[in-house]
Amino acid sequence: MRSLFFLVLLIIASSISSYKWNTADQEPFSIPLFSAAMDDTISCYRIPSLVTATNGDLIAAVDQRVSSCGDLNSNETINIVMRRSTDQGKSWSAIAPIVDFPEGQSASDPSMIVDPVTETIFLFYNFMDLRRSKNQYQFHLIKSNDHGRSWSAPEDITNQITKKEWLTDFKFITSGRGSVTKSGELLHTMVNLKRGLFVFGSKDHGNSWYLKPTSIQPADESKIIEVADGQLMINSRVNGAGYRYVHRSIDQGLSWNSSLDLTLRDPGCNATLISYPLSSNKAPQHLLLFANSNSSNDRINLTVRVSYDQGRTWSKGKTIYRGSSAYSSMTALTNGDIGLLFEKDAYSRIEFVRFSLKWLTTDHD
């Protein structure tokens, strides 16, 4: 066992040392962060969530699927684990558990929101007790007030953001991340496969949560964001469509206008959408950045695109990885670069990629 431990350390060290850190306008830099090859007691790591804490630290959280790679309703041993970077993604801490229930109770699909006012990190996950209440999906929340170094006990918010008649519905909070509006409202999305997509949020910095009543369709895992004119925009996975759907609301989510975006191919896979702030002497400006598996049929060809007009049109984009690539999560770094965490090579590893805005926006429009 001791020799195996040192062999794993050697593999990790050699993989990190084999990468060279690039300057701002060179090709992306990448490091594998989670892989079952690092620990033969783990079946796989899945479902990336990546955010930048208010102190600049990067927090990467994922599913640690122990006995099998199965999803929540078929897997009694899923934990949430994390790694941290304090140097813009150059190096990372060891893997640390943050949600670890006894066998038979599983936590899955991490997503995070960073509140810029209170500096709290909210981490949501879907929970199931497979031995006592199988097929009852519950929603939990943990919080960190020290940039992810420690976490609160789980809080069950199921009753705040669902309805009683949804008890056994197949439902889940979208993994990856939620968002914050200019007014400070925290927003996120939740899917009920029987009833549609719903928005939930908080207007009091996470002390309480509410559900917006409007069902949005068609939509599966989705990302919500407030655009420059105050509208809400949701970018959605829709299985079988071959493309993404976009939903816009001018009345804070009471009603939605939905359309198929034929410029965003998608095989039916979770994606990532963030607002990127631009420094300006005038009014604050933001680009939108979007990453997904750029294919209508297969989870391949992870591509990052830029929108200069709040998501109405998108650049051709830059390819991060042409091979097998699925769920992803993106964040803006405090040095101006962009970080991306994604599932790679048939879910065999989760990799962190860092690239500059200059690289992303050069020679592709």
C-alpha positions in Angstrom: 0.0 0.0 0.0 2.9 2.4 0.8 4.5 1.8 -2.5 1.2 2.4 -4.3 0.8 5.7 -2.4 4.2 6.9 -3.5 3.5 5.8 -7.1 0.3 7.9 -7.1 2.3 10.9 -5.8 4.9 10.4 -8.5 2.2 10.2 -11.3 0.6 13.4 -10.0 3.9 15.3 -9.7 5.1 14.2 -13.2 1.8 15.2 -14.8 1.9 18.7 -13.2 5.6 19.2 -14.0 5.0 18.2 -17.7 3.0 21.3 -18.2 4.6 24.7 -18.8 2.8 27.8 -17.6 2.1 30.1 -20.5 2.1 33.9 -20.7 -1.2 35.7 -21.3 -1.5 35.4 -25.0 -0.2 31.9 -25.6 -2.0 28.6 -25.9 -4.1 27.4 -22.9 -2.5 25.8 -19.9 -4.1 22.7 -18.4 -3.8 20.4 -15.4 -5.8 17.2 -14.6 -7.4 17.7 -11.2 -9.6 14.7 -10.6 -9.1 11.2 -12.0 -9.9 7.7 -10.9 -6.4 6.7 -12.0 -5.1 8.6 -9.0 -7.1 6.4 -6.5 -8.2 2.8 -7.3 -10.9 3.0 -4.6 -12.8 5.6 -6.7 -14.9 4.6 -9.8 -14.9 8.1 -11.3 -15.2 11.8 -10.7 -17.9 13.7 -12.5 -19.9 17.0 -12.6 -17.5 20.0 -12.3 -18.3 23.2 -10.5 -15.8 26.1 -10.6 -15.9 29.6 -9.0 -13.6 32.4 -7.9 -13.9 33.3 -4.3 -13.8 37.1 -3.4 -10.2 36.7 -2.2 -9.2 35.3 -5.6 -8.9 31.7 -4.7 -10.3 29.1 -7.2 -12.7 26.5 -5.8 -13.2 23.3 -7.8 -15.9 20.9 -6.6 -17.0 17.6 -8.2 -18.8 14.4 -7.5 -16.6 11.6 -6.1 -18.4 8.5 -7.2 -17.1 5.6 -5.2 -18.7 2.2 -5.9 -19.8 3.0 -9.5 -20.1 5.9 -11.9 -23.9 5.8 -11.7 -26.0 8.9 -11.1 -27.7 9.8 -7.8 -30.8 7.5 -8.0 -28.6 4.4 -8.6 -25.5 5.1 -6.5 -25.3 4.8 -2.7 -21.8 6.3 -2.4 -21.4 9.7 -4.0 -19.5 12.4 -2.1 -18.7 16.0 -2.9 -15.0 16.8 -2.9 -13.0 19.9 -3.7 -9.6 21.3 -4.6 -8.4 24.9 -4.1 -5.9 27.1 -6.0 -4.4 30.2 -4.4 -2.3 31.2 -7.4 -4.7 31.5 -10.3 -4.7 27.8 -11.1 -0.9 27.1 -11.3 -1.1 24.7 -8.4 -3.8 23.0 -6.4 -4.4 21.6 -3.0 -5.0 17.9 -2.3 -8.5 16.5 -2.8 -10.6 17.2 0.3 -14.1 15.9 1.1 -16.8 18.5 1.9 -20.0 16.4 1.8 -19.6 12.8 2.9 -22.7 10.9 4.1 -22.8 7.3 5.3 -23.2 4.6 2.7 -26.8 4.6 1.3 -27.0 8.4 1.3 -25.6 10.2 -1.7 -24.9 13.8 -2.6 -24.4 14.8 -6.3 -24.3 17.6 -8.8 -22.5 20.5 -7.0 -23.1 24.0 -8.0 -22.0 27.3 -6.5 -22.8 31.0 -6.2 -20.4 33.5 -4.7 -22.2 36.5 -3.1 -19.9 39.5 -3.7 -21.5 41.5 -0.8 -21.3 39.0 2.0 -18.4 37.0 0.4 -20.3 33.8 1.2 -19.9 30.8 -1.1 -23.1 28.8 -1.4 -22.8 25.2 -2.6 -25.9 23.4 -3.6 -26.2 19.7 -4.2 -28.9 17.1 -4.8 -29.4 14.5 -2.1 -31.1 11.1 -1.8 -31.4 8.5 0.9 -31.5 5.4 -1.3 -32.3 3.0 1.5 -35.1 4.9 3.3 -36.6 7.2 0.7 -35.4 6.1 -2.7 -36.7 8.3 -5.6 -37.2 11.3 -3.3 -34.9 14.0 -4.5 -33.9 16.6 -1.9 -32.0 19.8 -2.2 -29.2 20.7 0.2 -27.1 23.8 0.7 -23.8 24.3 2.5 -22.1 27.7 3.0 -18.5 28.9 3.5 -17.6 32.3 5.0 -13.9 31.8 4.7 -13.5 31.4 0.9 -14.1 27.6 1.0 -11.7 26.6 3.7 -14.5 25.4 5.9 -18.2 24.6 5.3 -21.4 24.7 7.3 -23.6 21.8 8.1 -26.1 20.9 5.3 -29.3 22.8 5.2 -32.3 21.2 3.5 -34.0 23.8 1.3 -36.3 21.4 -0.6 -39.5 22.8 0.9 -38.5 26.4 0.1 -37.9 25.8 -3.6 -40.3 23.0 -4.5 -44.0 22.1 -4.1 -45.5 19.3 -2.0 -46.9 17.5 -5.0 -43.3 17.2 -6.4 -42.2 14.8 -3.7 -41.3 11.9 -6.0 -40.8 13.9 -9.2 -37.4 13.4 -10.9 -35.9 16.8 -10.1 -32.5 18.4 -9.7 -30.7 21.6 -9.3 -28.5 22.3 -12.3 -24.9 21.6 -11.6 -22.1 24.1 -12.2 -23.1 27.5 -11.0 -25.8 30.1 -10.5 -25.5 33.9 -10.8 -25.9 37.2 -9.0 -27.9 40.2 -10.4 -26.8 43.8 -10.2 -29.3 44.3 -7.3 -27.7 41.4 -5.4 -30.4 38.8 -6.0 -29.0 35.2 -6.2 -30.5 33.2 -9.0 -30.3 29.5 -10.0 -32.2 26.9 -12.0 -33.9 23.7 -11.1 -35.2 21.0 -13.5 -38.4 19.0 -12.9 -38.5 16.5 -15.8 -42.2 16.2 -15.4 -43.1 19.9 -15.1 -40.3 21.9 -16.7 -37.5 24.2 -15.7 -37.9 26.6 -12.8 -35.9 29.5 -11.4 -35.2 29.9 -7.7 -33.3 32.5 -5.8 -32.7 34.6 -2.8 -33.2 38.3 -2.2 -31.7 38.3 1.3 -28.2 37.0 0.7 -29.2 33.4 1.1 -31.0 33.6 4.4 -34.1 32.3 2.7 -34.9 31.0 -0.8 -38.0 31.2 -3.0 -39.3 29.6 -6.2 -40.5 31.5 -9.2 -43.8 29.9 -10.3 -43.4 30.0 -14.1 -42.5 26.7 -15.9 -40.0 27.2 -18.7 -40.0 24.8 -21.6 -38.3 23.2 -23.5 -35.4 23.1 -21.1 -33.2 20.7 -19.2 -30.0 21.7 -17.3 -29.7 25.5 -17.8 -27.7 28.6 -16.9 -29.4 31.9 -15.9 -27.8 35.3 -16.1 -28.8 38.9 -16.0 -27.7 40.8 -19.2 -26.8 44.5 -19.5 -30.3 45.8 -20.0 -31.7 44.1 -16.9 -33.4 41.2 -18.8 -32.9 37.7 -17.5 -31.5 35.1 -20.0 -31.5 31.4 -19.7 -29.4 29.1 -21.9 -30.7 25.6 -21.9 -29.9 22.0 -22.8 -32.7 20.3 -24.6 -32.2 16.6 -25.3 -32.7 15.6 -28.9 -32.9 19.1 -30.3 -29.3 19.2 -31.6 -29.0 22.9 -30.5 -29.4 25.1 -27.4 -32.6 26.9 -26.5 -32.5 30.5 -25.2 -35.2 32.0 -23.0 -35.5 35.7 -22.2 -37.6 37.6 -19.6 -38.3 41.3 -19.4 -40.4 40.9 -16.2 -38.0 39.3 -13.8 -39.0 35.7 -14.7 -42.8 36.0 -14.7 -42.9 35.2 -18.4 -40.4 34.0 -20.9 -39.8 34.3 -24.7 -38.2 31.1 -25.9 -36.3 30.4 -29.2 -34.0 27.8 -30.7 -30.4 29.1 -31.3 -29.2 27.5 -34.5 -25.7 28.9 -33.9 -25.1 26.8 -30.8 -25.0 23.1 -31.6 -25.4 20.9 -28.6 -25.8 17.1 -28.1 -27.9 17.4 -25.0 -25.3 18.2 -22.4 -24.8 20.6 -19.5 -22.8 23.8 -20.5 -21.5 26.9 -18.8 -22.3 30.6 -19.2 -20.7 33.6 -17.4 -20.5 37.3 -17.6 -16.9 38.6 -18.0 -16.4 42.2 -16.7 -14.4 44.6 -18.9 -12.4 47.5 -17.3 -13.6 50.8 -18.6 -13.5 54.5 -17.6 -17.1 54.7 -18.7 -20.1 52.6 -17.7 -19.3 49.0 -16.7 -19.2 46.6 -19.7 -19.5 42.9 -19.8 -18.9 40.2 -22.4 -20.7 36.9 -22.2 -18.6 33.7 -22.4 -20.2 30.3 -23.2 -18.7 26.8 -23.4 -20.2 23.5 -24.4 -19.7 20.3 -26.4 -19.9 21.9 -29.9 -21.7 19.0 -31.7 -25.3 18.1 -32.4 -24.8 14.4 -31.7 -21.8 13.6 -29.5 -20.2 15.0 -26.4 -17.0 16.1 -28.1 -15.3 19.3 -29.3 -15.4 21.5 -26.2 -15.6 25.1 -27.5 -15.6 28.5 -25.8 -17.5 31.4 -27.5 -17.8 35.1 -26.9 -20.9 37.3 -27.3 -20.4 41.1 -27.6 -24.2 41.8 -27.7 -25.5 40.0 -24.6 -26.1 36.6 -26.1 -27.9 37.6 -29.3 -25.0 36.4 -31.5 -21.9 34.4 -30.7 -18.4 34.2 -32.2 -17.2 31.0 -34.0 -15.2 30.3 -30.9 -12.0 28.5 -29.9 -11.7 24.8 -29.4 -10.4 23.7 -26.0 -10.5 20.0 -26.7 -11.6 18.2 -29.8 -12.0 14.8 -28.2 -14.5 13.4 -25.7 -15.6 16.3 -23.5 -18.9 16.8 -21.6 -19.9 18.9 -18.6 -18.0 22.1 -18.0 -17.9 25.1 -15.6 -16.2 28.4 -16.2 -15.0 31.4 -14.1 -13.2 34.7 -14.5 -9.9 34.9 -12.6 -8.8 38.0 -10.7 -5.8 38.4 -13.1 -8.1 38.7 -16.1 -7.7 35.2 -17.4 -10.5 32.6 -17.7 -10.6 29.2 -15.9 -12.5 26.2 -17.2 -13.1 22.9 -15.5 -14.4 20.0 -17.8 -15.0 16.3 -18.1 -12.6 14.7 -20.5 -12.0 11.4 -22.3 -15.2 9.5 -21.5 -15.5 10.8 -17.9 -12.1 9.3 -17.1 -10.8 12.7 -15.7 -11.7 16.3 -14.9 -9.2 18.9 -16.2 -8.6 22.5 -15.4 -7.8 24.8 -18.3 -6.7 28.4 -18.1 -6.5 30.8 -21.0 -6.5 34.6 -21.7 -9.2 36.7 -23.1 -6.7 37.8 -25.8 -6.2 34.2 -26.9 -10.0 33.7 -26.9 -10.8 36.8 -28.9 -8.0 36.7 -31.5 -8.3 35.4 -35.0 -11.8 33.8 -34.9 -14.4 36.5 -35.7 
